């Protein structure tokens, strides 16, 4: 279905050997290695990444947590050397990246790096871009190596990484090719994984494919019909952002400048960055970005009362129009805070305002739009407005059946809500 190609401009990439229909799974990968982020400890299983109310703690390291004995047993081959390392450095806990890096090294040491039939590339052949990193980025990788030294212990490194230079190159390869594993609603990153074949996908701000996570498994799905021989492209960055923000992230993280049509034409930028009296100033833009960073931190900490307080003030002061992309993101936070307080009318109002921006700036089948419509339908269902809810949920279904797996948690919940709506409407009509 797909094959690797080489070009002077992009290096390696993936293209289709035959035409693909919208919604089809182009590529599906299990991670070479992955790690649950620390913010999700005690909330999700370290092995399957599922959210659980009660988790079993590893009796050895006292750090990793699992759903049950089955998950603990499934993780043991990978966790066995890690468990000893965690006990050795306790009570210190290494950064997530060092845990991920160590899992790569143990896998190489265990000779488990042999390519599976579906793997199109090996871990050692990934692109590192180390030479393009800034001095501060190289220094940051060096600090990880220092932590690795005490965590790894006195044992020799795998043959594939014979010296410090090779370890630094491996660090850069992991940084350059890892995927942030998102939750079901694509609101929070719950982990990081290295997906070998998927790492060959190049970037575009006008992608023809989208990434979907089913726990830790990564599915790449076609956003539209794709012709034979066409390159497969995903986005490495948040597309609900103006060109300057996308370019900044791509350069900072991946060390390249995107030259797609959306970037060269600065498409949607005037609308995304509009103010009541023209374009927002650079200082106002930076202030909005800092405000959103604060809101992200409060959400990670579950401080929804604080989010409500801040967003209510921001919206009341009319800092920016709702069509502005930063204001739309603030409205999203305000919606979530209102949902937490069961203020469903207010939540729907904020979410509907944000949805206008989603529809204006994102692809018609972008999963963020589908999830936003689904959330609004859910709010209407909770408000006993079943006719309106059904309309929104069916609209969401048209989008999410393209971007999400039929048996995944999102589609299961969506279909259950549609069934509930239809049943309640029938019951109401019988009265």
ZIGIQUI-V657788 format. One record per pair of residues at least 12 apart in sequence whose ideal C-beta (glycine too) atoms are under 8 Angstrom apart, sorted by the first residue. I is the first residue (numbers start at 1). J is the second residue. D is the distance in Angstrom with one decimal. If there is no record, write none. Layout:
# ZIGIQUI-V657788
[[I | J | D] [I | J | D]]
This chain:
# ZIGIQUI-V657788
[[1 | 16 | 6.7] [1 | 17 | 6.0] [1 | 18 | 6.4] [1 | 20 | 7.5] [1 | 26 | 7.1] [2 | 14 | 5.2] [2 | 15 | 6.9] [2 | 16 | 5.9] [2 | 17 | 6.4] [2 | 26 | 6.6] [2 | 27 | 6.4] [2 | 232 | 6.6] [3 | 15 | 6.3] [3 | 17 | 5.4] [4 | 120 | 5.6] [4 | 121 | 7.7] [4 | 200 | 6.2] [5 | 231 | 7.6] [10 | 202 | 5.3] [11 | 127 | 6.5] [12 | 121 | 7.8] [12 | 127 | 7.4] [12 | 200 | 5.5] [13 | 200 | 6.4] [13 | 201 | 7.3] [13 | 202 | 4.6] [13 | 231 | 5.5] [13 | 232 | 7.6] [14 | 27 | 7.5] [14 | 120 | 7.6] [14 | 197 | 8.0] [14 | 200 | 5.1] [14 | 201 | 5.6] [14 | 202 | 7.8] [14 | 231 | 7.1] [14 | 232 | 4.6] [15 | 229 | 5.8] [15 | 230 | 6.2] [15 | 231 | 4.9] [15 | 232 | 6.3] [16 | 226 | 5.7] [16 | 227 | 7.3] [16 | 228 | 5.8] [16 | 229 | 6.4] [16 | 230 | 5.7] [16 | 232 | 6.6] [17 | 228 | 7.0] [17 | 229 | 7.9] [18 | 228 | 5.4] [19 | 225 | 7.0] [19 | 226 | 6.6] [19 | 227 | 5.7] [19 | 228 | 5.0] [20 | 222 | 4.8] [20 | 225 | 6.9] [20 | 226 | 4.2] [21 | 222 | 6.7] [21 | 225 | 5.8] [22 | 222 | 5.4] [22 | 223 | 6.7] [22 | 224 | 5.0] [22 | 225 | 5.3] [22 | 365 | 7.2] [22 | 402 | 5.8] [23 | 221 | 6.3] [23 | 222 | 6.3] [23 | 401 | 6.5] [23 | 402 | 4.1] [23 | 403 | 7.6] [24 | 221 | 6.9] [24 | 222 | 5.1] [25 | 219 | 5.4] [25 | 220 | 7.1] [25 | 221 | 5.7] [25 | 405 | 7.9] [26 | 209 | 5.7] [26 | 220 | 4.6] [26 | 221 | 6.5] [26 | 222 | 5.6] [26 | 226 | 7.7] [26 | 232 | 5.9] [27 | 197 | 6.1] [27 | 198 | 6.1] [27 | 201 | 7.7] [27 | 219 | 7.5] [27 | 220 | 4.2] [27 | 232 | 7.6] [28 | 217 | 6.7] [28 | 218 | 7.2] [28 | 219 | 5.0] [28 | 220 | 7.3] [29 | 118 | 7.5] [29 | 195 | 4.3] [29 | 196 | 6.9] [29 | 197 | 5.3] [29 | 198 | 4.9] [29 | 217 | 7.2] [29 | 218 | 4.9] [29 | 220 | 8.0] [30 | 195 | 7.9] [30 | 216 | 7.2] [30 | 217 | 5.7] [30 | 218 | 7.9] [31 | 193 | 3.8] [31 | 194 | 6.0] [31 | 195 | 5.6] [31 | 216 | 5.5] [31 | 217 | 7.9] [31 | 218 | 7.3] [32 | 104 | 7.3] [32 | 107 | 7.2] [32 | 113 | 8.0] [32 | 123 | 5.9] [32 | 193 | 7.8] [32 | 194 | 4.6] [32 | 195 | 6.9] [32 | 196 | 5.3] [33 | 78 | 7.8] [33 | 100 | 6.1] [33 | 103 | 4.1] [33 | 104 | 5.3] [33 | 107 | 6.3] [33 | 193 | 7.0] [33 | 194 | 5.4] [34 | 49 | 8.0] [34 | 100 | 7.4] [34 | 181 | 6.6] [34 | 191 | 5.7] [34 | 192 | 6.6] [34 | 193 | 3.5] [34 | 194 | 7.2] [34 | 216 | 5.2] [35 | 96 | 5.4] [35 | 99 | 5.1] [35 | 100 | 4.5] [35 | 103 | 6.9] [35 | 191 | 5.8] [35 | 192 | 5.7] [35 | 193 | 7.7] [36 | 49 | 6.2] [36 | 190 | 6.6] [36 | 191 | 4.7] [37 | 96 | 5.7] [37 | 189 | 6.3] [37 | 190 | 6.0] [37 | 191 | 5.4] [37 | 192 | 6.9] [38 | 93 | 7.5] [38 | 96 | 6.0] [39 | 300 | 5.6] [40 | 190 | 4.9] [40 | 191 | 7.1] [41 | 63 | 7.9] [41 | 65 | 6.7] [42 | 55 | 6.5] [42 | 65 | 6.3] [44 | 190 | 6.1] [45 | 65 | 6.8] [45 | 66 | 5.3] [45 | 67 | 4.4] [45 | 71 | 5.4] [46 | 64 | 4.5] [46 | 65 | 5.7] [46 | 66 | 6.1] [46 | 71 | 7.9] [46 | 75 | 6.5] [47 | 66 | 5.5] [47 | 67 | 7.3] [47 | 71 | 4.1] [47 | 72 | 7.2] [47 | 74 | 5.5] [47 | 75 | 4.1] [48 | 67 | 6.2] [48 | 71 | 5.5] [48 | 74 | 7.8] [48 | 215 | 5.7] [48 | 216 | 7.4] [49 | 181 | 7.0] [49 | 190 | 6.2] [49 | 191 | 6.1] [49 | 215 | 4.8] [49 | 216 | 5.3] [50 | 67 | 6.2] [50 | 215 | 6.4] [52 | 67 | 5.3] [55 | 67 | 6.7] [56 | 68 | 6.6] [56 | 69 | 7.4] [56 | 72 | 6.3] [58 | 72 | 7.1] [58 | 79 | 7.1] [58 | 83 | 6.4] [60 | 83 | 4.4] [60 | 84 | 7.7] [60 | 86 | 7.9] [60 | 87 | 6.2] [61 | 82 | 7.5] [61 | 83 | 4.7] [61 | 86 | 3.8] [61 | 87 | 5.4] [61 | 90 | 7.2] [62 | 90 | 7.5] [63 | 86 | 5.3] [63 | 90 | 7.9] [63 | 93 | 6.6] [64 | 79 | 6.2] [64 | 82 | 7.9] [64 | 83 | 7.5] [64 | 86 | 7.8] [78 | 103 | 6.2] [78 | 106 | 7.2] [78 | 107 | 7.6] [81 | 106 | 5.1] [82 | 99 | 7.2] [82 | 102 | 6.5] [82 | 103 | 7.0] [82 | 106 | 7.0] [85 | 102 | 6.8] [85 | 151 | 5.3] [85 | 152 | 6.9] [85 | 153 | 6.6] [88 | 151 | 7.7] [88 | 153 | 6.4] [89 | 150 | 6.1] [89 | 151 | 5.6] [94 | 147 | 5.5] [94 | 148 | 7.8] [94 | 151 | 4.9] [95 | 144 | 6.9] [95 | 147 | 6.6] [96 | 192 | 6.5] [97 | 144 | 5.7] [97 | 171 | 7.9] [97 | 174 | 7.5] [97 | 175 | 7.7] [97 | 192 | 7.7] [98 | 144 | 5.6] [98 | 147 | 5.0] [98 | 148 | 5.4] [98 | 151 | 5.9] [100 | 174 | 6.5] [100 | 178 | 7.3] [100 | 192 | 5.9] [100 | 194 | 7.5] [101 | 144 | 6.7] [101 | 148 | 6.2] [101 | 170 | 7.2] [101 | 171 | 6.3] [101 | 174 | 6.1] [102 | 148 | 6.7] [102 | 151 | 6.3] [102 | 152 | 6.5] [104 | 123 | 6.3] [104 | 170 | 6.8] [104 | 174 | 6.5] [104 | 194 | 7.0] [105 | 152 | 7.2] [105 | 157 | 6.5] [105 | 158 | 5.8] [105 | 161 | 6.9] [105 | 170 | 7.9] [107 | 123 | 7.9] [108 | 123 | 7.2] [108 | 124 | 7.9] [108 | 158 | 3.9] [108 | 159 | 8.0] [108 | 160 | 5.1] [108 | 161 | 7.1] [109 | 157 | 7.8] [109 | 158 | 4.3] [113 | 160 | 7.4] [115 | 196 | 7.7] [118 | 197 | 6.6] [119 | 196 | 4.8] [119 | 197 | 5.7] [120 | 196 | 7.0] [120 | 197 | 4.3] [120 | 200 | 5.9] [121 | 196 | 5.4] [121 | 197 | 6.7] [121 | 199 | 6.8] [121 | 200 | 6.0] [122 | 196 | 6.9] [123 | 170 | 8.0] [123 | 173 | 7.2] [123 | 194 | 7.0] [123 | 196 | 6.6] [124 | 160 | 5.4] [124 | 170 | 7.8] [124 | 173 | 8.0] [126 | 173 | 4.2] [126 | 174 | 8.0] [126 | 176 | 7.2] [126 | 177 | 4.9] [126 | 196 | 7.6] [126 | 199 | 5.9] [127 | 173 | 7.0] [127 | 176 | 6.2] [127 | 177 | 7.1] [128 | 169 | 5.0] [128 | 170 | 7.8] [128 | 172 | 3.9] [128 | 173 | 4.4] [128 | 176 | 6.0] [129 | 172 | 6.2] [129 | 176 | 5.2] [129 | 254 | 7.2] [129 | 255 | 5.0] [130 | 168 | 6.5] [130 | 169 | 5.5] [130 | 172 | 4.0] [132 | 255 | 4.0] [133 | 172 | 6.6] [133 | 255 | 6.6] [138 | 168 | 7.5] [141 | 168 | 5.6] [141 | 171 | 4.5] [141 | 172 | 6.3] [141 | 175 | 7.3] [142 | 168 | 7.0] [144 | 171 | 5.9] [145 | 164 | 6.5] [145 | 167 | 5.6] [145 | 168 | 6.4] [145 | 171 | 6.8] [148 | 167 | 7.3] [174 | 194 | 6.1] [175 | 253 | 7.9] [176 | 254 | 6.5] [177 | 194 | 6.3] [177 | 199 | 4.0] [178 | 192 | 5.1] [178 | 193 | 6.5] [178 | 194 | 5.3] [179 | 192 | 7.1] [179 | 193 | 5.4] [179 | 194 | 7.6] [179 | 195 | 5.7] [179 | 198 | 6.9] [179 | 211 | 6.9] [179 | 218 | 6.3] [180 | 192 | 6.1] [181 | 193 | 5.4] [181 | 213 | 5.4] [181 | 216 | 6.2] [181 | 218 | 7.9] [182 | 213 | 5.7] [184 | 408 | 7.7] [184 | 409 | 5.0] [184 | 410 | 5.3] [185 | 371 | 5.7] [185 | 375 | 7.7] [185 | 410 | 7.6] [186 | 367 | 6.1] [186 | 368 | 6.2] [186 | 371 | 6.0] [188 | 299 | 7.6] [188 | 300 | 7.3] [191 | 216 | 7.0] [193 | 216 | 6.0] [193 | 218 | 7.1] [195 | 218 | 5.0] [198 | 211 | 7.5] [198 | 218 | 5.6] [198 | 220 | 6.2] [201 | 220 | 6.8] [201 | 232 | 5.9] [201 | 233 | 6.8] [201 | 234 | 5.0] [202 | 231 | 6.8] [202 | 233 | 5.8] [202 | 234 | 7.9] [203 | 233 | 6.7] [203 | 234 | 6.7] [203 | 235 | 6.3] [203 | 236 | 4.4] [203 | 237 | 7.6] [203 | 250 | 7.0] [203 | 254 | 7.4] [203 | 256 | 8.0] [203 | 258 | 6.4] [204 | 233 | 4.0] [204 | 234 | 7.7] [204 | 235 | 6.7] [204 | 258 | 7.3] [204 | 260 | 4.7] [204 | 262 | 7.9] [205 | 235 | 6.2] [205 | 237 | 7.5] [205 | 239 | 6.1] [205 | 243 | 7.9] [205 | 246 | 5.9] [205 | 258 | 5.9] [205 | 260 | 4.9] [205 | 262 | 4.1] [205 | 263 | 5.6] [206 | 233 | 7.6] [206 | 260 | 5.4] [206 | 261 | 6.1] [206 | 262 | 5.0] [207 | 223 | 6.6] [207 | 233 | 4.6] [207 | 234 | 5.0] [207 | 235 | 4.8] [208 | 222 | 6.5] [208 | 223 | 5.6] [208 | 224 | 5.8] [208 | 226 | 5.4] [208 | 230 | 7.0] [208 | 232 | 6.7] [208 | 233 | 5.5] [209 | 221 | 6.4] [209 | 222 | 5.8] [209 | 223 | 6.1] [209 | 226 | 7.8] [209 | 232 | 5.3] [209 | 233 | 6.3] [209 | 234 | 5.1] [210 | 223 | 5.4] [210 | 234 | 6.6] [210 | 235 | 7.8] [210 | 365 | 8.0] [210 | 366 | 7.3] [210 | 367 | 6.1] [210 | 403 | 5.4] [211 | 234 | 5.7] [212 | 367 | 7.1] [212 | 403 | 6.0] [212 | 404 | 5.7] [212 | 405 | 6.6] [212 | 408 | 7.6] [214 | 405 | 5.6] [214 | 408 | 5.2] [219 | 405 | 6.3] [220 | 232 | 7.2] [220 | 234 | 6.7] [221 | 402 | 6.9] [221 | 403 | 5.8] [221 | 404 | 7.9] [223 | 363 | 6.0] [223 | 365 | 5.3] [223 | 366 | 7.7] [223 | 402 | 6.9] [223 | 403 | 7.4] [224 | 365 | 7.3] [236 | 249 | 8.0] [236 | 250 | 6.3] [236 | 253 | 7.5] [236 | 254 | 6.1] [237 | 249 | 4.8] [237 | 250 | 5.7] [239 | 361 | 7.7] [239 | 362 | 6.2] [239 | 363 | 7.9] [239 | 366 | 7.2] [240 | 325 | 6.2] [240 | 328 | 7.6] [240 | 329 | 7.3] [240 | 357 | 7.8] [240 | 358 | 7.1] [240 | 361 | 6.3] [240 | 362 | 6.3] [240 | 368 | 6.4] [241 | 272 | 7.6] [241 | 325 | 6.4] [242 | 266 | 7.9] [242 | 268 | 7.5] [242 | 269 | 4.9] [242 | 272 | 4.7] [242 | 273 | 5.4] [242 | 325 | 6.5] [243 | 262 | 7.3] [243 | 263 | 5.3] [243 | 266 | 4.9] [243 | 267 | 7.8] [243 | 269 | 5.4] [244 | 269 | 7.8] [245 | 289 | 7.7] [246 | 258 | 6.8] [246 | 263 | 7.0] [247 | 263 | 6.5] [268 | 360 | 7.2] [268 | 361 | 5.0] [271 | 323 | 6.2] [271 | 360 | 6.4] [271 | 361 | 7.3] [272 | 324 | 6.9] [272 | 325 | 4.1] [272 | 357 | 8.0] [272 | 361 | 6.2] [273 | 285 | 6.8] [273 | 324 | 6.7] [273 | 325 | 7.2] [274 | 321 | 6.2] [274 | 323 | 5.9] [274 | 324 | 5.6] [275 | 320 | 6.3] [275 | 321 | 7.0] [275 | 324 | 7.0] [276 | 318 | 7.5] [276 | 320 | 7.8] [276 | 321 | 5.8] [280 | 320 | 6.8] [280 | 324 | 6.9] [280 | 326 | 8.0] [284 | 320 | 7.8] [285 | 326 | 7.2] [288 | 319 | 7.5] [288 | 320 | 6.8] [288 | 324 | 8.0] [288 | 326 | 3.9] [288 | 327 | 7.6] [288 | 330 | 7.8] [289 | 326 | 6.9] [291 | 310 | 7.5] [291 | 314 | 6.9] [291 | 326 | 7.9] [291 | 330 | 7.1] [292 | 326 | 6.5] [292 | 329 | 5.6] [292 | 330 | 6.9] [292 | 333 | 7.9] [294 | 310 | 7.3] [295 | 307 | 5.8] [295 | 310 | 6.8] [295 | 311 | 7.2] [295 | 330 | 7.2] [295 | 333 | 4.7] [298 | 310 | 7.6] [299 | 333 | 6.9] [299 | 336 | 7.1] [304 | 336 | 7.0] [304 | 337 | 4.7] [304 | 340 | 4.2] [304 | 341 | 7.4] [305 | 337 | 7.7] [307 | 333 | 5.4] [307 | 334 | 7.5] [307 | 336 | 7.2] [307 | 337 | 4.3] [308 | 334 | 7.3] [308 | 337 | 4.0] [308 | 338 | 7.2] [308 | 340 | 7.9] [308 | 341 | 6.8] [311 | 330 | 5.7] [311 | 331 | 7.8] [311 | 333 | 5.4] [311 | 334 | 3.8] [311 | 337 | 6.2] [312 | 334 | 7.1] [314 | 330 | 5.6] [315 | 330 | 7.0] [315 | 331 | 7.2] [315 | 334 | 6.2] [315 | 350 | 7.6] [322 | 353 | 4.4] [322 | 354 | 7.4] [322 | 356 | 6.8] [322 | 357 | 7.0] [323 | 356 | 6.8] [323 | 357 | 5.9] [323 | 360 | 7.0] [324 | 357 | 7.7] [325 | 357 | 6.1] [325 | 361 | 6.6] [327 | 357 | 8.0] [328 | 353 | 7.4] [328 | 354 | 4.5] [328 | 356 | 7.8] [328 | 357 | 3.7] [328 | 358 | 7.2] [329 | 354 | 7.6] [331 | 350 | 4.6] [331 | 351 | 7.2] [331 | 353 | 5.2] [331 | 354 | 4.1] [332 | 350 | 7.5] [332 | 351 | 7.3] [332 | 354 | 5.1] [332 | 372 | 7.9] [334 | 346 | 8.0] [334 | 350 | 4.4] [335 | 347 | 4.9] [335 | 348 | 7.9] [335 | 350 | 4.1] [335 | 351 | 4.2] [335 | 354 | 6.8] [335 | 375 | 7.5] [338 | 350 | 6.3] [339 | 379 | 7.0] [344 | 379 | 5.2] [344 | 382 | 5.6] [344 | 383 | 4.7] [345 | 383 | 7.1] [347 | 379 | 5.4] [348 | 376 | 6.1] [348 | 379 | 4.8] [348 | 380 | 6.7] [348 | 383 | 7.3] [351 | 372 | 6.6] [351 | 375 | 6.2] [351 | 376 | 5.0] [351 | 379 | 6.8] [352 | 376 | 6.3] [354 | 372 | 6.8] [355 | 369 | 7.5] [355 | 372 | 5.2] [355 | 373 | 6.8] [355 | 376 | 6.7] [358 | 372 | 5.4] [364 | 399 | 7.5] [365 | 399 | 5.3] [365 | 402 | 4.6] [365 | 403 | 6.3] [366 | 399 | 7.6] [366 | 403 | 7.6] [367 | 399 | 7.2] [367 | 400 | 6.8] [367 | 403 | 4.1] [367 | 404 | 6.9] [369 | 399 | 6.0] [370 | 396 | 5.2] [370 | 399 | 3.2] [370 | 400 | 4.2] [370 | 403 | 6.3] [370 | 404 | 7.8] [371 | 396 | 7.6] [371 | 400 | 7.3] [371 | 410 | 7.4] [373 | 392 | 5.5] [373 | 393 | 7.9] [373 | 395 | 5.3] [373 | 396 | 4.1] [373 | 399 | 6.9] [374 | 392 | 7.6] [374 | 393 | 6.6] [374 | 396 | 3.9] [374 | 400 | 6.7] [374 | 410 | 7.6] [374 | 414 | 5.7] [374 | 417 | 8.0] [376 | 392 | 5.3] [377 | 389 | 4.9] [377 | 390 | 7.6] [377 | 391 | 7.8] [377 | 392 | 3.5] [377 | 393 | 3.8] [377 | 395 | 7.8] [377 | 396 | 5.9] [377 | 417 | 6.8] [378 | 393 | 7.8] [378 | 417 | 6.2] [380 | 392 | 6.3] [381 | 393 | 7.6] [381 | 417 | 5.8] [381 | 420 | 6.9] [381 | 421 | 6.1] [386 | 421 | 4.9] [386 | 424 | 4.7] [386 | 425 | 5.1] [386 | 428 | 7.1] [387 | 425 | 6.4] [389 | 417 | 7.5] [389 | 421 | 5.3] [390 | 418 | 6.7] [390 | 421 | 4.1] [390 | 422 | 6.7] [390 | 425 | 6.7] [393 | 414 | 6.5] [393 | 417 | 5.6] [393 | 418 | 5.0] [393 | 421 | 6.3] [394 | 418 | 6.8] [396 | 414 | 6.2] [397 | 414 | 6.1] [397 | 415 | 7.7] [397 | 418 | 6.8] [400 | 414 | 6.3]]
